[in-house]
Amino acid sequence: MIVELNNTTTQDVAAALLRAHREVGPTSGMVLTLLVVSDDEHQDEVLEAARASATAHPSRVIVVTNSGGEPRLHAKIQVGEGLPGDLISLKLHGELAMHGDSVVLPLLLPDSPTIVWWPHQAPVSPAQDAIGQLATRRITDSMGAPDPQLALAIRARNMTPGDTDLCWTRITRWRALLAASLDQFPHRVTSALVRSTPENACSTLLVTWLEQQLEVPVVHEDSDQPGISEVRLTTELGDIVINRGRSETIARYAVPGQPERKVALKRRPLTELLTEELQRMDPDFVFESVVSRIATQVGD
């Protein structure tokens, strides 16, 4: 069921949502509210990712976009039709965009966590943002910003427990594979190398994480291949190498004394990244430690 409301109010949206539930039947089992703050340009991509994540985590998804013009609110409500929750799109015009928290507050699920996701541009301090203050967790994506490295530095300088960034999620499998390689080949690493495109903020997190975990110098080299293309851990008996190159799904995996093999290391879509982040409600202390180190390195 789809309900569209033009030039409406939050009270009318809440009433329409209640009527939709009465007609379609109540949506049970919703475990959280996902607030998405986006823009018109990326709305379709964001809606697709939010809808897919709700399949794994039944939720009320509220997508907020801001536009100019006279103050008014347009809303679109989707309930049922295979959705594992509620999908509410709110377009805030004019000065109303300055009061987004007041608009969405009555629509949040009671007695359940609220998560805010900024897929592209995010506030300097998400925890101090008016909508961010409604959330127990706040998800940003530095790779969605015009300058990912600058965006990550800003996140690091203003990090608050409960914050995370999808750049960290993008390197989950790199970190898991590197940790597994050292379990298979438990020799002391003397140095490390990460290759990636220059603007890739994920590589900054990976370099810093390796420095913390291994307590050795980690060099970053620019590459003309997309994203993170290679990680090399040097030991006295040879190098551990994970090289994905231009492949979208497969990496070359080499450990000294063992036959080289190929492993799955795909570039994951936005839907998978968001779904992974919604699996945890508690702060990520490893991420916080890594970005705290980055904040110290970048200074003011």
C-alpha positions in Angstrom: 0.0 0.0 0.0 1.3 3.4 -1.0 0.0 6.7 0.5 1.2 10.1 -0.8 0.6 13.3 1.2 1.4 16.7 -0.2 1.9 19.9 1.9 1.2 17.8 5.0 2.2 17.7 8.7 3.9 15.1 10.9 0.6 14.5 12.7 -1.1 13.7 9.4 1.7 11.4 8.4 1.5 9.5 11.7 -2.3 9.2 11.3 -2.0 7.9 7.7 0.6 5.4 8.8 -1.8 4.1 11.5 -4.6 3.8 8.9 -2.4 1.9 6.5 -1.5 -0.6 9.2 -5.2 -1.1 9.9 -5.9 -1.8 6.3 -2.9 -3.9 5.5 -2.4 -5.4 8.9 0.2 -4.5 11.5 3.9 -5.0 10.7 5.3 -7.1 13.4 8.8 -7.8 14.5 10.3 -4.4 13.5 13.5 -4.1 15.6 14.8 -0.6 14.9 14.2 2.7 13.1 16.7 3.6 10.4 16.8 7.3 9.7 18.5 8.2 6.4 19.5 11.7 5.6 20.1 12.0 1.8 19.4 14.2 -1.2 17.3 14.0 -4.4 20.3 13.0 -6.5 21.0 9.7 -4.6 17.5 9.0 -3.3 16.8 5.9 -5.5 20.2 4.3 -4.6 19.6 5.0 -0.9 16.1 3.6 -0.9 17.2 0.4 -2.6 19.9 -0.1 0.0 17.6 0.7 2.9 14.9 -1.6 1.6 17.4 -4.5 1.1 18.7 -4.0 4.7 15.2 -4.2 6.1 14.9 -7.7 4.7 17.6 -8.8 7.2 16.6 -6.4 9.9 12.8 -5.6 9.8 12.6 -1.9 10.5 10.9 1.4 10.0 13.0 3.2 7.4 12.5 7.0 7.3 14.3 8.7 4.4 14.7 12.5 4.8 15.6 14.8 1.9 15.9 18.5 2.0 14.9 21.0 -0.7 14.5 24.7 -1.1 11.3 26.8 -1.5 8.5 27.6 0.8 8.3 25.6 4.1 6.3 22.5 3.5 6.4 18.8 3.9 5.7 16.1 1.4 5.5 12.4 2.4 5.2 9.0 0.9 4.3 6.0 3.0 4.8 2.4 1.8 3.4 -0.5 3.9 2.9 -4.1 3.0 3.5 -5.3 -0.6 6.4 -7.5 0.5 8.1 -4.9 2.6 9.4 -6.3 5.9 8.5 -3.0 7.7 7.6 0.6 7.0 9.2 2.8 4.4 8.5 6.5 4.8 10.0 9.2 2.5 9.9 12.7 3.8 10.8 15.8 1.7 11.4 18.9 3.8 11.2 22.2 2.0 12.6 25.6 3.0 13.1 26.4 6.7 11.4 23.2 7.7 14.7 21.4 6.8 16.2 23.2 9.8 13.8 21.3 12.1 14.1 17.8 10.7 14.4 16.3 14.2 11.0 17.7 15.2 9.5 16.3 12.1 10.8 12.7 12.4 10.6 12.4 16.2 6.9 11.4 16.4 7.5 8.8 13.7 10.2 6.8 15.5 9.4 3.3 16.8 9.1 3.4 20.6 11.3 1.3 22.8 13.7 0.3 20.0 17.0 1.6 18.8 17.3 4.4 16.3 20.2 4.5 13.8 21.0 7.5 11.5 22.8 7.0 8.2 24.3 9.8 6.1 25.1 8.1 2.8 27.0 11.1 1.4 27.5 14.5 3.0 27.4 14.2 6.8 27.6 16.8 9.5 30.9 17.7 11.0 29.9 16.2 14.3 27.2 13.5 13.7 26.6 13.1 17.5 25.9 16.9 17.8 23.6 17.1 14.8 19.9 17.5 15.7 18.9 14.3 13.9 22.0 12.5 15.1 21.1 13.2 18.7 18.0 11.0 18.2 20.2 8.0 17.5 22.0 5.3 19.5 24.3 4.7 16.5 25.4 7.0 13.6 26.7 5.7 10.3 28.6 7.9 7.8 30.3 7.1 4.6 33.5 9.1 3.9 33.7 7.5 0.4 30.5 9.3 -0.4 32.0 12.7 0.2 33.7 14.8 -2.4 37.0 14.5 -0.6 37.0 11.1 1.2 40.4 11.6 3.0 39.3 15.0 4.4 35.9 13.5 5.4 37.6 10.7 7.3 39.9 13.1 9.1 36.9 15.2 10.1 35.1 12.1 11.3 38.2 11.2 13.3 38.5 14.6 14.9 34.8 14.5 16.0 34.3 10.8 16.8 31.9 10.0 19.6 31.1 6.4 20.8 28.4 5.0 18.6 29.8 6.6 15.4 31.0 4.4 12.6 31.8 4.8 8.9 31.2 2.4 6.0 34.8 2.8 5.0 35.5 0.6 8.1 32.9 -1.9 6.9 34.4 -2.1 3.5 37.7 -3.5 4.9 36.0 -6.1 7.2 37.0 -9.0 4.9 40.5 -7.6 4.3 41.0 -7.5 8.1 39.6 -11.0 8.5 41.8 -12.5 5.8 44.9 -10.8 7.1 44.2 -12.1 10.6 43.7 -15.6 9.2 46.9 -15.4 7.3 48.9 -14.8 10.5 47.1 -17.7 12.1 48.3 -19.9 9.3 51.8 -18.4 9.2 52.6 -17.2 12.8 55.8 -15.4 12.1 56.8 -11.9 13.2 55.9 -9.2 10.6 58.7 -6.7 10.2 57.0 -4.3 7.9 53.8 -3.9 5.8 52.6 -2.3 2.6 49.2 -1.2 1.4 48.5 -0.2 -2.2 45.3 1.8 -3.2 44.1 4.7 -5.1 45.2 8.0 -3.5 41.7 9.2 -2.5 40.7 5.9 -0.9 39.8 6.6 2.8 39.4 2.8 3.4 43.2 2.4 2.9 43.9 5.0 5.6 41.9 2.9 8.1 43.6 -0.3 7.0 47.1 1.2 7.3 46.3 2.6 10.8 44.7 -0.7 11.9 47.8 -2.7 10.8 50.1 -0.2 12.6 48.2 -0.8 15.8 47.9 -4.5 15.5 51.5 -5.3 14.3 53.4 -2.4 15.8 55.5 -2.1 12.7 55.9 0.6 10.0 53.2 0.4 7.3 53.8 2.1 4.0 51.1 3.3 1.7 51.7 3.4 -2.0 49.4 4.9 -4.7 48.0 2.5 -7.3 46.1 3.1 -10.5 43.9 0.1 -9.8 40.5 0.6 -8.1 40.2 0.8 -4.3 42.6 -1.2 -2.2 44.5 -3.5 -4.6 47.2 -5.1 -2.4 48.4 -5.7 1.1 51.9 -7.2 1.7 53.1 -8.3 5.1 56.9 -8.9 5.2 58.5 -11.6 7.4 62.0 -13.0 7.6 60.8 -16.1 5.7 59.0 -14.2 3.0 55.9 -12.1 2.2 52.3 -12.7 2.9 50.5 -11.1 -0.1 46.8 -10.4 -0.8 46.4 -8.9 -4.3 43.0 -8.1 -5.7 44.2 -6.0 -8.6 41.3 -5.1 -11.0 39.2 -8.0 -10.0 35.8 -7.3 -8.5 35.5 -10.6 -6.7 38.8 -12.7 -6.5 42.2 -12.0 -4.9 45.5 -13.7 -5.2 46.5 -15.1 -1.8 50.1 -16.1 -1.1 51.7 -17.4 2.2 55.4 -18.4 2.4 55.8 -22.2 2.1 52.3 -22.8 0.7 50.9 -22.9 -2.8 49.4 -19.7 -4.0 45.6 -19.7 -4.3 42.7 -17.6 -5.1 40.2 -16.4 -2.4 36.9 -14.6 -2.6 37.3 -10.9 -1.8 34.6 -9.1 -3.7 33.9 -5.4 -3.7 30.6 -5.4 -1.7 27.6 -3.3 -2.7 26.1 -0.7 -0.5 23.3 -3.0 0.5 25.7 -5.5 2.1 27.7 -2.9 3.9 24.6 -1.3 5.5 23.2 -4.7 6.4 26.4 -5.6 8.2 26.4 -2.3 10.1 22.9 -2.9 11.3 23.9 -6.1 12.9 25.4 -4.4 15.9 23.9 -1.9 18.2 26.9 -1.5 20.6 29.9 0.9 19.9 32.8 -0.5 17.9 35.8 0.0 20.2 38.3 -1.2 17.6 37.1 1.4 15.1 37.1 4.0 17.8 40.7 3.2 18.7 41.8 3.4 15.0 40.1 6.7 14.3 41.5 8.1 17.5 45.0 7.3 16.2 44.1 9.0 12.9 42.9 12.1 14.8 46.2 12.3 16.6 48.1 12.0 13.3 46.1 14.6 11.4 46.1 17.1 14.3 44.1 20.3 13.8 
